[in-house]
């Protein structure tokens, strides 16, 4: 489990399709929060190794924790694995 690390903080995820906002506590993943809120998301391994949950990011700085994206892809900040990666700042806007 990669969440709940001492350096983690809570942040907000905004879904571009609906404008809905979800608070992600420091001990939960984006996927966990969205599924618990009834949002349908694709997920499989929940560990950042399969790439199933890759999601386009429209706004916000990503704390990448996956093993799927290349360093270049991580640097561009255009997508993230929402099962394990988090926001570096206060919020992320996802194309979901």
N, CA, C and O atoms as a GROMACS GRO file, in nm:
protein
  384
    1UNK      N    1   0.085  -0.119   0.000
    1UNK     CA    2   0.000   0.000   0.000
    1UNK      C    3   0.089   0.124   0.000
    1UNK      O    4   0.172   0.141   0.089
    2UNK      N    5   0.071   0.209  -0.098
    2UNK     CA    6   0.158   0.327  -0.111
    2UNK      C    7   0.095   0.451  -0.053
    2UNK      O    8   0.155   0.559  -0.060
    3UNK      N    9  -0.023   0.442   0.003
    3UNK     CA   10  -0.087   0.560   0.061
    3UNK      C   11  -0.072   0.558   0.212
    3UNK      O   12  -0.041   0.455   0.271
    4UNK      N   13  -0.092   0.674   0.272
    4UNK     CA   14  -0.081   0.683   0.416
    4UNK      C   15   0.061   0.706   0.464
    4UNK      O   16   0.088   0.692   0.583
    5UNK      N   17   0.152   0.740   0.372
    5UNK     CA   18   0.289   0.772   0.411
    5UNK      C   19   0.289   0.900   0.493
    5UNK      O   20   0.202   0.985   0.474
    6UNK      N   21   0.386   0.916   0.584
    6UNK     CA   22   0.388   1.035   0.669
    6UNK      C   23   0.386   1.167   0.592
    6UNK      O   24   0.331   1.265   0.642
    7UNK      N   25   0.444   1.170   0.474
    7UNK     CA   26   0.447   1.293   0.395
    7UNK      C   27   0.320   1.320   0.316
    7UNK      O   28   0.307   1.427   0.256
    8UNK      N   29   0.227   1.227   0.316
    8UNK     CA   30   0.104   1.244   0.238
    8UNK      C   31   0.015   1.351   0.299
    8UNK      O   32   0.016   1.375   0.420
    9UNK      N   33  -0.063   1.415   0.214
    9UNK     CA   34  -0.160   1.514   0.260
    9UNK      C   35  -0.291   1.491   0.185
    9UNK      O   36  -0.294   1.426   0.081
   10UNK      N   37  -0.400   1.546   0.240
   10UNK     CA   38  -0.527   1.534   0.170
   10UNK      C   39  -0.531   1.636   0.058
   10UNK      O   40  -0.467   1.741   0.066
   11UNK      N   41  -0.607   1.604  -0.044
   11UNK     CA   42  -0.622   1.693  -0.159
   11UNK      C   43  -0.757   1.669  -0.224
   11UNK      O   44  -0.827   1.573  -0.191
   12UNK      N   45  -0.793   1.758  -0.315
   12UNK     CA   46  -0.922   1.749  -0.383
   12UNK      C   47  -0.902   1.703  -0.527
   12UNK      O   48  -0.809   1.747  -0.595
   13UNK      N   49  -0.990   1.614  -0.571
   13UNK     CA   50  -0.993   1.572  -0.710
   13UNK      C   51  -1.122   1.626  -0.771
   13UNK      O   52  -1.230   1.608  -0.716
   14UNK      N   53  -1.108   1.693  -0.885
   14UNK     CA   54  -1.223   1.745  -0.958
   14UNK      C   55  -1.237   1.663  -1.086
   14UNK      O   56  -1.140   1.644  -1.159
   15UNK      N   57  -1.360   1.616  -1.114
   15UNK     CA   58  -1.385   1.543  -1.238
   15UNK      C   59  -1.435   1.643  -1.342
   15UNK      O   60  -1.538   1.708  -1.322
   16UNK      N   61  -1.362   1.654  -1.452
   16UNK     CA   62  -1.396   1.750  -1.555
   16UNK      C   63  -1.535   1.726  -1.614
   16UNK      O   64  -1.605   1.822  -1.647
   17UNK      N   65  -1.576   1.601  -1.626
   17UNK     CA   66  -1.703   1.568  -1.691
   17UNK      C   67  -1.824   1.617  -1.613
   17UNK      O   68  -1.926   1.652  -1.672
   18UNK      N   69  -1.813   1.620  -1.480
   18UNK     CA   70  -1.928   1.657  -1.398
   18UNK      C   71  -1.904   1.781  -1.311
   18UNK      O   72  -1.999   1.843  -1.264
   19UNK      N   73  -1.777   1.817  -1.290
   19UNK     CA   74  -1.744   1.927  -1.201
   19UNK      C   75  -1.747   1.885  -1.055
   19UNK      O   76  -1.721   1.966  -0.966
   20UNK      N   77  -1.779   1.759  -1.029
   20UNK     CA   78  -1.786   1.709  -0.892
   20UNK      C   79  -1.647   1.708  -0.829
   20UNK      O   80  -1.548   1.680  -0.895
   21UNK      N   81  -1.642   1.741  -0.700
   21UNK     CA   82  -1.517   1.743  -0.626
   21UNK      C   83  -1.519   1.635  -0.518
   21UNK      O   84  -1.621   1.612  -0.454
   22UNK      N   85  -1.405   1.571  -0.500
   22UNK     CA   86  -1.392   1.464  -0.402
   22UNK      C   87  -1.268   1.488  -0.318
   22UNK      O   88  -1.160   1.514  -0.372
   23UNK      N   89  -1.283   1.480  -0.187
   23UNK     CA   90  -1.170   1.496  -0.096
   23UNK      C   91  -1.100   1.362  -0.080
   23UNK      O   92  -1.163   1.263  -0.041
   24UNK      N   93  -0.972   1.359  -0.109
   24UNK     CA   94  -0.893   1.236  -0.095
   24UNK      C   95  -0.809   1.249   0.033
   24UNK      O   96  -0.713   1.326   0.036
   25UNK      N   97  -0.845   1.174   0.138
   25UNK     CA   98  -0.768   1.182   0.261
   25UNK      C   99  -0.628   1.124   0.242
   25UNK      O  100  -0.602   1.054   0.144
   26UNK      N  101  -0.539   1.152   0.334
   26UNK     CA  102  -0.401   1.108   0.317
   26UNK      C  103  -0.386   0.956   0.320
   26UNK      O  104  -0.285   0.904   0.272
   27UNK      N  105  -0.484   0.885   0.374
   27UNK     CA  106  -0.472   0.739   0.384
   27UNK      C  107  -0.557   0.663   0.283
   27UNK      O  108  -0.576   0.542   0.297
   28UNK      N  109  -0.609   0.732   0.182
   28UNK     CA  110  -0.689   0.668   0.077
   28UNK      C  111  -0.635   0.706  -0.060
   28UNK      O  112  -0.574   0.812  -0.076
   29UNK      N  113  -0.657   0.619  -0.158
   29UNK     CA  114  -0.616   0.650  -0.295
   29UNK      C  115  -0.732   0.719  -0.368
   29UNK      O  116  -0.846   0.717  -0.323
   30UNK      N  117  -0.699   0.780  -0.481
   30UNK     CA  118  -0.803   0.843  -0.564
   30UNK      C  119  -0.906   0.737  -0.605
   30UNK      O  120  -1.026   0.762  -0.597
   31UNK      N  121  -0.859   0.620  -0.648
   31UNK     CA  122  -0.950   0.513  -0.689
   31UNK      C  123  -1.044   0.474  -0.575
   31UNK      O  124  -1.164   0.459  -0.597
   32UNK      N  125  -0.990   0.458  -0.455
   32UNK     CA  126  -1.073   0.419  -0.340
   32UNK      C  127  -1.184   0.522  -0.315
   32UNK      O  128  -1.299   0.485  -0.292
   33UNK      N  129  -1.149   0.650  -0.320
   33UNK     CA  130  -1.246   0.756  -0.295
   33UNK      C  131  -1.353   0.760  -0.404
   33UNK      O  132  -1.472   0.771  -0.375
   34UNK      N  133  -1.311   0.750  -0.529
   34UNK     CA  134  -1.407   0.757  -0.640
   34UNK      C  135  -1.502   0.638  -0.639
   34UNK      O  136  -1.623   0.656  -0.656
   35UNK      N  137  -1.450   0.519  -0.620
   35UNK     CA  138  -1.536   0.400  -0.617
   35UNK      C  139  -1.634   0.408  -0.500
   35UNK      O  140  -1.752   0.376  -0.516
   36UNK      N  141  -1.586   0.450  -0.384
   36UNK     CA  142  -1.674   0.464  -0.266
   36UNK      C  143  -1.783   0.568  -0.290
   36UNK      O  144  -1.889   0.563  -0.227
   37UNK      N  145  -1.758   0.662  -0.382
   37UNK     CA  146  -1.856   0.767  -0.413
   37UNK      C  147  -1.944   0.730  -0.531
   37UNK      O  148  -2.026   0.811  -0.576
   38UNK      N  149  -1.929   0.608  -0.583
   38UNK     CA  150  -2.014   0.561  -0.691
   38UNK      C  151  -1.965   0.596  -0.831
   38UNK      O  152  -2.039   0.581  -0.928
   39UNK      N  153  -1.842   0.644  -0.841
   39UNK     CA  154  -1.787   0.678  -0.973
   39UNK      C  155  -1.726   0.551  -1.032
   39UNK      O  156  -1.651   0.480  -0.965
   40UNK      N  157  -1.760   0.523  -1.158
   40UNK     CA  158  -1.707   0.404  -1.225
   40UNK      C  159  -1.568   0.434  -1.279
   40UNK      O  160  -1.550   0.524  -1.362
   41UNK      N  161  -1.470   0.359  -1.231
   41UNK     CA  162  -1.333   0.373  -1.280
   41UNK      C  163  -1.276   0.235  -1.310
   41UNK      O  164  -1.312   0.136  -1.245
   42UNK      N  165  -1.190   0.229  -1.408
   42UNK     CA  166  -1.123   0.104  -1.443
   42UNK      C  167  -1.002   0.089  -1.352
   42UNK      O  168  -0.919   0.180  -1.341
   43UNK      N  169  -0.991  -0.026  -1.287
   43UNK     CA  170  -0.876  -0.053  -1.202
   43UNK      C  171  -0.854  -0.204  -1.198
   43UNK      O  172  -0.947  -0.282  -1.216
   44UNK      N  173  -0.731  -0.243  -1.174
   44UNK     CA  174  -0.701  -0.385  -1.168
   44UNK      C  175  -0.605  -0.416  -1.054
   44UNK      O  176  -0.645  -0.473  -0.953
   45UNK      N  177  -0.478  -0.381  -1.070
   45UNK     CA  178  -0.378  -0.422  -0.971
   45UNK      C  179  -0.378  -0.339  -0.843
   45UNK      O  180  -0.343  -0.389  -0.737
   46UNK      N  181  -0.417  -0.211  -0.853
   46UNK     CA  182  -0.419  -0.117  -0.740
   46UNK      C  183  -0.279  -0.092  -0.683
   46UNK      O  184  -0.266  -0.044  -0.570
   47UNK      N  185  -0.176  -0.122  -0.760
   47UNK     CA  186  -0.038  -0.103  -0.713
   47UNK      C  187   0.048  -0.023  -0.810
   47UNK      O  188   0.167  -0.004  -0.784
   48UNK      N  189  -0.009   0.024  -0.920
   48UNK     CA  190   0.068   0.104  -1.014
   48UNK      C  191   0.158   0.028  -1.107
   48UNK      O  192   0.258   0.081  -1.156
   49UNK      N  193   0.123  -0.098  -1.134
   49UNK     CA  194   0.207  -0.178  -1.224
   49UNK      C  195   0.137  -0.221  -1.354
   49UNK      O  196   0.205  -0.260  -1.448
   50UNK      N  197   0.004  -0.215  -1.360
   50UNK     CA  198  -0.064  -0.267  -1.479
   50UNK      C  199  -0.106  -0.160  -1.579
   50UNK      O  200  -0.114  -0.188  -1.698
   51UNK      N  201  -0.132  -0.039  -1.533
   51UNK     CA  202  -0.171   0.069  -1.624
   51UNK      C  203  -0.319   0.080  -1.653
   51UNK      O  204  -0.360   0.168  -1.728
   52UNK      N  205  -0.401  -0.007  -1.596
   52UNK     CA  206  -0.545  -0.007  -1.623
   52UNK      C  207  -0.612   0.125  -1.586
   52UNK      O  208  -0.702   0.171  -1.656
   53UNK      N  209  -0.569   0.185  -1.476
   53UNK     CA  210  -0.638   0.305  -1.425
   53UNK      C  211  -0.578   0.436  -1.478
   53UNK      O  212  -0.609   0.543  -1.425
   54UNK      N  213  -0.494   0.428  -1.580
   54UNK     CA  214  -0.433   0.551  -1.632
   54UNK      C  215  -0.542   0.652  -1.669
   54UNK      O  216  -0.637   0.620  -1.740
   55UNK      N  217  -0.527   0.773  -1.619
   55UNK     CA  218  -0.627   0.878  -1.634
   55UNK      C  219  -0.560   1.006  -1.678
   55UNK      O  220  -0.453   1.042  -1.628
   56UNK      N  221  -0.622   1.076  -1.772
   56UNK     CA  222  -0.569   1.203  -1.820
   56UNK      C  223  -0.587   1.310  -1.712
   56UNK      O  224  -0.692   1.320  -1.649
   57UNK      N  225  -0.482   1.390  -1.693
   57UNK     CA  226  -0.484   1.498  -1.594
   57UNK      C  227  -0.489   1.631  -1.668
   57UNK      O  228  -0.404   1.659  -1.752
   58UNK      N  229  -0.589   1.713  -1.636
   58UNK     CA  230  -0.606   1.841  -1.703
   58UNK      C  231  -0.542   1.956  -1.626
   58UNK      O  232  -0.503   2.057  -1.686
   59UNK      N  233  -0.530   1.940  -1.494
   59UNK     CA  234  -0.474   2.048  -1.413
   59UNK      C  235  -0.421   1.991  -1.282
   59UNK      O  236  -0.480   1.899  -1.225
   60UNK      N  237  -0.310   2.045  -1.236
   60UNK     CA  238  -0.253   2.004  -1.108
   60UNK      C  239  -0.121   1.932  -1.126
   60UNK      O  240  -0.091   1.879  -1.232
   61UNK      N  241  -0.042   1.933  -1.019
   61UNK     CA  242   0.090   1.869  -1.020
   61UNK      C  243   0.079   1.730  -0.957
   61UNK      O  244   0.022   1.714  -0.849
   62UNK      N  245   0.134   1.631  -1.026
   62UNK     CA  246   0.119   1.490  -0.989
   62UNK      C  247   0.239   1.439  -0.912
   62UNK      O  248   0.354   1.468  -0.948
   63UNK      N  249   0.213   1.363  -0.807
   63UNK     CA  250   0.316   1.289  -0.735
   63UNK      C  251   0.309   1.146  -0.789
   63UNK      O  252   0.233   1.063  -0.738
   64UNK      N  253   0.388   1.119  -0.893
   64UNK     CA  254   0.384   0.987  -0.960
   64UNK      C  255   0.445   0.879  -0.871
   64UNK      O  256   0.555   0.895  -0.818
   65UNK      N  257   0.370   0.769  -0.855
   65UNK     CA  258   0.418   0.656  -0.775
   65UNK      C  259   0.403   0.523  -0.848
   65UNK      O  260   0.416   0.417  -0.788
   66UNK      N  261   0.376   0.530  -0.977
   66UNK     CA  262   0.356   0.408  -1.055
   66UNK      C  263   0.486   0.358  -1.115
   66UNK      O  264   0.590   0.425  -1.107
   67UNK      N  265   0.479   0.241  -1.174
   67UNK     CA  266   0.593   0.182  -1.244
   67UNK      C  267   0.559   0.160  -1.391
   67UNK      O  268   0.620   0.076  -1.457
   68UNK      N  269   0.462   0.234  -1.443
   68UNK     CA  270   0.416   0.217  -1.581
   68UNK      C  271   0.467   0.328  -1.672
   68UNK      O  272   0.524   0.301  -1.777
   69UNK      N  273   0.446   0.452  -1.631
   69UNK     CA  274   0.483   0.566  -1.715
   69UNK      C  275   0.634   0.583  -1.721
   69UNK      O  276   0.705   0.557  -1.624
   70UNK      N  277   0.682   0.627  -1.836
   70UNK     CA  278   0.824   0.657  -1.851
   70UNK      C  279   0.855   0.788  -1.779
   70UNK      O  280   0.764   0.863  -1.744
   71UNK      N  281   0.982   0.815  -1.757
   71UNK     CA  282   1.021   0.942  -1.693
   71UNK      C  283   0.971   1.060  -1.775
   71UNK      O  284   0.926   1.161  -1.719
   72UNK      N  285   0.978   1.048  -1.908
   72UNK     CA  286   0.929   1.156  -1.994
   72UNK      C  287   0.779   1.177  -1.975
   72UNK      O  288   0.733   1.290  -1.960
   73UNK      N  289   0.703   1.067  -1.974
   73UNK     CA  290   0.558   1.078  -1.956
   73UNK      C  291   0.524   1.139  -1.820
   73UNK      O  292   0.431   1.219  -1.809
   74UNK      N  293   0.599   1.103  -1.718
   74UNK     CA  294   0.577   1.161  -1.586
   74UNK      C  295   0.606   1.310  -1.587
   74UNK      O  296   0.534   1.389  -1.527
   75UNK      N  297   0.712   1.348  -1.656
   75UNK     CA  298   0.751   1.489  -1.661
   75UNK      C  299   0.647   1.574  -1.733
   75UNK      O  300   0.624   1.688  -1.695
   76UNK      N  301   0.582   1.520  -1.836
   76UNK     CA  302   0.482   1.596  -1.910
   76UNK      C  303   0.355   1.619  -1.828
   76UNK      O  304   0.283   1.715  -1.851
   77UNK      N  305   0.329   1.530  -1.732
   77UNK     CA  306   0.215   1.549  -1.641
   77UNK      C  307   0.080   1.539  -1.707
   77UNK      O  308  -0.016   1.601  -1.661
   78UNK      N  309   0.070   1.463  -1.816
   78UNK     CA  310  -0.057   1.455  -1.888
   78UNK      C  311  -0.148   1.342  -1.840
   78UNK      O  312  -0.268   1.344  -1.865
   79UNK      N  313  -0.090   1.244  -1.771
   79UNK     CA  314  -0.173   1.135  -1.719
   79UNK      C  315  -0.108   1.077  -1.594
   79UNK      O  316   0.009   1.103  -1.564
   80UNK      N  317  -0.188   0.998  -1.522
   80UNK     CA  318  -0.140   0.938  -1.397
   80UNK      C  319  -0.215   0.808  -1.370
   80UNK      O  320  -0.321   0.784  -1.428
   81UNK      N  321  -0.159   0.726  -1.284
   81UNK     CA  322  -0.226   0.606  -1.237
   81UNK      C  323  -0.295   0.644  -1.106
   81UNK      O  324  -0.230   0.667  -1.004
   82UNK      N  325  -0.428   0.649  -1.110
   82UNK     CA  326  -0.503   0.700  -0.995
   82UNK      C  327  -0.515   0.599  -0.880
   82UNK      O  328  -0.574   0.630  -0.776
   83UNK      N  329  -0.459   0.479  -0.898
   83UNK     CA  330  -0.462   0.381  -0.790
   83UNK      C  331  -0.355   0.407  -0.686
   83UNK      O  332  -0.369   0.368  -0.570
   84UNK      N  333  -0.247   0.475  -0.727
   84UNK     CA  334  -0.135   0.491  -0.633
   84UNK      C  335  -0.075   0.631  -0.633
   84UNK      O  336  -0.023   0.675  -0.530
   85UNK      N  337  -0.082   0.702  -0.744
   85UNK     CA  338  -0.024   0.836  -0.750
   85UNK      C  339  -0.115   0.937  -0.684
   85UNK      O  340  -0.235   0.914  -0.669
   86UNK      N  341  -0.057   1.049  -0.643
   86UNK     CA  342  -0.130   1.149  -0.566
   86UNK      C  343  -0.103   1.288  -0.620
   86UNK      O  344  -0.027   1.305  -0.716
   87UNK      N  345  -0.164   1.388  -0.558
   87UNK     CA  346  -0.140   1.528  -0.594
   87UNK      C  347  -0.025   1.582  -0.510
   87UNK      O  348  -0.015   1.554  -0.391
   88UNK      N  349   0.062   1.661  -0.574
   88UNK     CA  350   0.167   1.730  -0.498
   88UNK      C  351   0.108   1.853  -0.430
   88UNK      O  352   0.154   1.894  -0.323
   89UNK      N  353   0.007   1.912  -0.493
   89UNK     CA  354  -0.054   2.033  -0.440
   89UNK      C  355  -0.189   2.007  -0.378
   89UNK      O  356  -0.214   1.899  -0.324
   90UNK      N  357  -0.276   2.108  -0.386
   90UNK     CA  358  -0.407   2.102  -0.320
   90UNK      C  359  -0.513   2.031  -0.402
   90UNK      O  360  -0.611   1.982  -0.346
   91UNK      N  361  -0.495   2.024  -0.536
   91UNK     CA  362  -0.600   1.961  -0.617
   91UNK      C  363  -0.548   1.912  -0.751
   91UNK      O  364  -0.442   1.952  -0.799
   92UNK      N  365  -0.626   1.822  -0.810
   92UNK     CA  366  -0.604   1.771  -0.945
   92UNK      C  367  -0.737   1.775  -1.018
   92UNK      O  368  -0.841   1.746  -0.959
   93UNK      N  369  -0.734   1.810  -1.145
   93UNK     CA  370  -0.854   1.798  -1.228
   93UNK      C  371  -0.829   1.684  -1.327
   93UNK      O  372  -0.733   1.685  -1.404
   94UNK      N  373  -0.919   1.585  -1.322
   94UNK     CA  374  -0.905   1.466  -1.405
   94UNK      C  375  -1.007   1.466  -1.517
   94UNK      O  376  -1.120   1.512  -1.499
   95UNK      N  377  -0.967   1.414  -1.631
   95UNK     CA  378  -1.057   1.401  -1.746
   95UNK      C  379  -1.130   1.268  -1.732
   95UNK      O  380  -1.098   1.170  -1.799
   96UNK      N  381  -1.230   1.267  -1.645
   96UNK     CA  382  -1.303   1.145  -1.615
   96UNK      C  383  -1.452   1.172  -1.618
   96UNK      O  384  -1.532   1.081  -1.595
   0.00000   0.00000   0.00000
